[in-house]
Amino acid sequence: MRKKPAATPATAPAASRPFVYRNRTLYCDNISLSSLADDYGTPLYIYSGRQILERFQLFQHAFQDRPHTVCYAVKANSSLAILRLLGKQGAGFDIVSGGELERVRRAHKPALTRVVFSGVGKQAWEIDAALKADILQFNVESEQELDLLAARAQALGIRARFALRVNPDVFAETHPYISTGLSEHKFGIDIKAARVIYRRAMRSKWLEPYGVSVHIGSQIRKVDPFAAALARVEALVSQLRRDGHDIRTVDAGGGLGIDYSDAPFDAAHQVERYAAALIKGLASEKAHLLLEPGRFIVAQAGALLASVLVVKKNGSKTFVITDAAMNDLIRPALYHAHHEILPVRQPSGKAKLITADIVGPVCESGDFFARDRAISALKPGDLVALLDAGAYGMTQSSNYNSRMRPAEVLIDDAKVTLIRRRETMRDLLAPEII
Ligand SMILES: *Cc1c(COP(=O)(O)O)cnc(C)c1O
């Protein structure tokens, strides 16, 4: 490892949920969600900084006996304030574009040397920016990309550290849109072809074989597939060492899943199981371990707060229409993902439950957050919180239906910081030309 990340205390923090009822009102840590709606409006993304740091520390703790760097996957939630929070704790970053590289630079410049660059279609300008930023390594996903990397490295006179992202051909049970580790997927290089490509790379003095990387998908709840993938990577690494390559890093990717239901979730235990599986897979391999968790760090730290606009009945169905929509949080529409939805005012034990579709105002039948969900009766003006929305929420938002994106706030105990203001009509129209 070239540079040591900042030291972090390796204590296991207590597991805790940031969104809980107090005095019959939903809170995020020490802030009531109804006060946030008053101050910042809705829809509003709310994140608990405390939980983000706790989750990061779970990884630091579980891997404390091995040299490692947690390279948080920026695409899960790329807010500058959240990147800064993690960067200051010594996190590295997994990026997939030149835009994400620039975010890391703006958020916490010293973290640039802890960046790994993933993605199947890197462009020359993005590679150039990353070479100049002296990132830790490029995770290369094709031979063509390796040729381009060599050419750009030569043009700039900067040697490129690279890892091949290998495709281990292991099956991970998850949604087909977020499974990536089978040979039928577009990601990575067939693990059987990797050795020849590393050997070929030795011919270029501008390429430094530095690691091997793997990422088998997202929202993976069982840990065995990680162990299976890493065992294949370990066999490749020892082969590469015999071939004379100085392999310094093994990048295990991200993908550890969370529980989106309201069942009790022991995050610390899940990370311990994950660490044990990885370490089992890499039994005799001592390379510096890179981890790329995204969802696991931020998902449960975030909620999307919305106001009920209309409650209407069509035939036998009840629809609760909120001011948040699929353009703000697309996961239910895209992956049929489940999000718990809580009324901000806690209903009394005797309150009547209704069965309703909770939907947004966008002109698409796919614009739903929940279907046939049992929820306490709601009326216009009531507030609801969509839980576990911290990952792949705001980062997948859009201006569809010419809607302005929500504001975002970061909670630190009893302090609220606006980390992104609500978009305005001016923002919406700014890039257009007539
Ligand atoms: C998306 C992605 C991650 C993060 O995945 P999570 O499921 O959010 O942990 C990590 N590495 C790569 C290469 C990715 O594409």
The ligand as an SDF file (V2000), in Angstrom:
LIG
                    3D

 15 15  0  0  0  0  0  0  0  0999 V2000
  -22.3080   -0.5690   -7.4300 C   0  0  0  0  0  0  0  0  0  0  0  0
  -20.9400   -1.0630   -7.1180 C   0  0  0  0  0  0  0  0  0  0  0  0
  -20.5180   -1.1750   -5.7900 C   0  0  0  0  0  0  0  0  0  0  0  0
  -21.4180   -0.9140   -4.6100 C   0  0  0  0  0  0  0  0  0  0  0  0
  -22.4200   -1.8520   -4.5120 O   0  0  0  0  0  0  0  0  0  0  0  0
  -23.3750   -1.8830   -3.1960 P   0  0  0  0  0  0  0  0  0  0  0  0
  -24.3320   -2.9400   -3.4990 O   0  0  0  0  0  0  0  0  0  0  0  0
  -23.9890   -0.5410   -3.0970 O   0  0  0  0  0  0  0  0  0  0  0  0
  -22.4990   -2.2080   -2.0400 O   0  0  0  0  0  0  0  0  0  0  0  0
  -19.2140   -1.5680   -5.5630 C   0  0  0  0  0  0  0  0  0  0  0  0
  -18.3630   -1.8460   -6.5760 N   0  0  0  0  0  0  0  0  0  0  0  0
  -18.7540   -1.7700   -7.8680 C   0  0  0  0  0  0  0  0  0  0  0  0
  -17.7720   -2.0790   -8.9350 C   0  0  0  0  0  0  0  0  0  0  0  0
  -20.0420   -1.3790   -8.1790 C   0  0  0  0  0  0  0  0  0  0  0  0
  -20.4200   -1.3070   -9.4600 O   0  0  0  0  0  0  0  0  0  0  0  0
  1  2  1  0
  2  3  1  0
  2 14  2  0
  3  4  1  0
  3 10  2  0
  4  5  1  0
  5  6  1  0
  6  7  2  0
  6  8  1  0
  6  9  1  0
 10 11  1  0
 11 12  2  0
 12 13  1  0
 12 14  1  0
 14 15  1  0
M  END
$$$$
